[in-house]
Amino acid sequence: LDMVTSRVEANGRVWAAARENPTAASIEVAAAFVVDHACDGIIAVGGGSCIDTAKAAAVLVAHGGPLKRWCGADRVPGSCFPVIAIPTTAGSGSECNWHVSVLDEEAATKRTIRSVHCCPVAAILDPALLSTLPAKQAAASGIDALAHALEAFTSCEADPLSDALMLAAMKLIGGNLARFVEDRGDVAAGHAQLLGAALAGIGVCHARTGLVHAMARPAVGRLGIPHGVCVGLLLPAVADFNLSACESKYRDSARALGIGNAAEDLVSWLAEFRSSYLEDAAAGLDLPTGVYTTAAAEAVRDPGASERNPRKASYEDVIALYRAGFSVSESAQRVTATDAPLEDGRDALNALHSGASA
Ligand SMILES: [Fe+2]
């Protein structure tokens, strides 16, 4: 960061207040900074939240607010303020795609702006910038990139273009993710991770994501945890749930990742990765029952779950998957729909269906 800011400071201004899971309020502050200093463009140096802050601020500078006006598909009317993205994590792929995630604090969920006008004008992928990344962040962002690749590859909206991108992403990530987490100074592994995350990020714009991200959106807001951690905790349980519906694509994924020849090899590998690098994040979570029930009511209605996921998930399935995903016991990751139902969750679901807030 110092290397970049020292070069920028002579002719620009540094704003270093981007927050994790950016909100409309935090993005408005960033946009006001850009306007107040009569900037010519934004150079976003950071992780996915930082780059999304810049992309969303670029929408506000070009088209005004409020931000929620632009949430959804193809609502941004034209070109945005220019953004150059320099990622310092390898995960979101935001530096190369046209999706922007914004935390809606009132509804405690993530919203997305999806518009081709939100794509940065340039991205600089430099593995040297990953060398000081903490191992836990490397694991969380890396597994998020893999989740993008897997979910888009098995999406009901997948097409030959997204399949090609996702298989290429998995080939890059598979042999390098654990190596990179163990040594973030490994330039070759970091380079592969950056490229894999970028390809997965582009592919996600075509085929979108499935149940893992549908469940992560409401959970991240309620639990206040990083997106990648949430995704990585949920991924093995959801992969196990989906296995019967996309066996051949999971087999192709295992081969692309270089971890085996069977669909089950993929699920086992994901569980092992979670256990090795992410499970302690679940141990610290405070999970009142209401978190599962209200989040599940929202997740099950997300198109990622209801339309794109290869296997349809019921409300009870989603609660069981939250329980398995946030469990600290590996054995709890294999779930069935009969594990779950909770009475107050029915109330939450009914409230949503009737239009009341849950
Ligand atoms: Fe993600």
Residues whose N, C-alpha, C, O or C-beta is under 5 A from the ligand:
A	BS01	LIG	D144
